Amino acid sequence: MKIHGFAMKSGVVFNCYVCKSLMEAFVELGLVGCLVKLFDEMPKRDVVSWNLLIAGYVRWKRYSDAILVFKRMRREADLRLEEATVVSTLAACTALKDLDLGKEILEYVVNELGLTTIIGSSLLDMYHKCGCLDLARLIFD
């Protein structure tokens, strides 16, 4: 918190590297309010800052919030999703058994990103835990 305060006073808090480092620290420390406040104050957000917020919510088992941030990212930011975005969001989909969003993400992956081993494993996990064994088998194959 002292580092964040110092960064605010000195004006370097909005340096992208400082912001991301602070966000990572807030995720590790479980400081949800601080993470959200910093994110909301950022003048420019890139895919990494969005990913950190989504991953933080998943880590804290606030899956609905992670999904809301993902949808907000898709609506507000003109950014290409990364593997980290997809994996974190699929973890939230798995916990909430949100197959509709999971299928939407799969469509994006197939059309835009490509199916990597890590994304495939996340999809396999989601379909398996949601009881869609045929789809899990299809991803596995």
N, C-alpha and C positions, 0 to 999 in steps of 0.2 A: 504494500500500500504506500510505503514511503517512496519507493522508486516511482510508482505511478504519479504520486503527488509532485515529486521533483520533475518528472518528465512534463507534466502539465505546466508547471511554473516556468520551466525553461523553454517551452514551446516545441520540444522534440517528440512529444507523445505521438504526433501524427506522422512521424517518419515511419514508413511501412515496416521496417525491421523492428523498431521499438514497439510498435503496435502489436505485431505478431508475437514478439517475445512476451509482452505483457499478457496477451490473450492466452498463450500457452501456460504461463504461470497461473493465471486465474483458473484455467481448466484443471490443472494439477492440484490446486489448493481447494477446489470446489467452490470458488467464489462466483456464484451464478450472477448475482446482481452486478458485480464489477465487470464481468465479462460482457454482459448485455449492454451495460452503460457505455463501455468503451467502444463496442461494436456500433452502437447507435450514434456515437459522436464522431466516428471516423468519416472524414470528408469523402474518401474514396475507398470502396471495398473491392478486393479482388477475390478470386476463387478460393485462395488460401484462407482468407479471413472468414468467408462463408463456411468453409469446411471446418474450421476450428469451432465455430459456434454450433454447427450441427453435431460434430463429434463430442463436444462438451455435453450437450443435452443427452446424447446417447449414453455417454459414460455415466451420467448422473441418473440414468433410467427415466429421463423425462422425454419419452419417445414421441408423444403427441407434439411437444414443443419442437423436437427435431424435424418432424414432418412439416409443421407449419413454417419453419425457417426454410426448409428445402423448397416448399411451394412459393414462398416469398422470393427466394433467390431466383427461381424460374420466371416469376412474374416481373420482378423489378430489375434484375441484373442481366445484361446481355453477355453472359459468360458461358463458355463451353465447360460442361461438367468434366471433372477428373475422376479417376479411379477412386480416390479417397471420398469424394462426394457420394458416389454410387454405393460404395461399401458401407459407409456410415448410415446412409438413408435406408439401405436394405436391412441393416440391423434393426432400425426402428420399425420397418415394415414387418419384420419377423416377429418382434416382440408384440406388436399390435395385431398381428395376423391380417395386415392390410394387403391382400393379394392384388387389389385393383391398382394401387400405386406401384407395387412390385412389378406387375405386368407392364405398366407404363414405362417404368425404368428399363425393363428388359428391351422394350421396343426402341428406346433411345440408344441403349448400348449396341444393339444390333445395327441400327442405322447410322450412328454417329461415332461411337467410341471403339467398338470392337470388344469381343468377349475375351477377356484375359483370364488367366488361371484364378486370380484373386476374386474377380467379379463372378466368375463361374462358380467358385466355391461358396460365395455369399448367396447367389441365387439358389444353388443346390440346398444350402442350409435353410433358406426361407421356404422353399417349396416343400422340403421334407418336414419341417416343423409345423407347417400349415396343413399338412396331410395331403398334399398334391403329389403323390408319389410318381404318377405318370409324367408330370412336368419335371420333377426332380430327375427322373431317369433320362428324359430328353436332354436336359442340361448336361448330365453326366456323360451321355453318349457323345 
